Amino acid sequence: QVRLVESGGGLVQAGGSLRLSCVVSERTFSRYSMAWFRQGPGKEREIVASIRRSERSTWYADSVKGRFTISRDNAKSTVYLQMIMLKPDDTAVYYCAASDVVSGSRHPGPDEYGYWGQGTQVTVSS
């Protein structure tokens, strides 16, 4: 069973930074594409960043481009989300997700992530 455990959330002022981590209990971590999703108060869950197995292929939602960076360390079975210049609109529960879907050269779609963490709260105060 694949388990994902997020950490690193918290309360930060606008303009501040946080780094989220997600440890995956899977020896073949490198074969999973990984993503970070978020769900803000009263909002639908949205994907904010993803990284394919290659580590060099990343994707970002327009709302976080230039501010968030997704990365992974396959040796540590960990994926990270570095967030800078945080805004109050970034307030949400952030979820780590894994996909074992073979998607060719594209990133998995949001519905193709079958493994989820419990979420970590990020609150950005104005």
Salt bridges, closest charged atoms under 4 A:
GLU46 OE2 - ARG38 NE 2.73
ASP62 OD1 - LYS65 NZ 3.19
ASP90 OD1 - ARG38 NH1 2.87
ASP90 OD2 - ARG67 NH1 2.72
GLU112 OE1 - ARG106 NH1 2.84
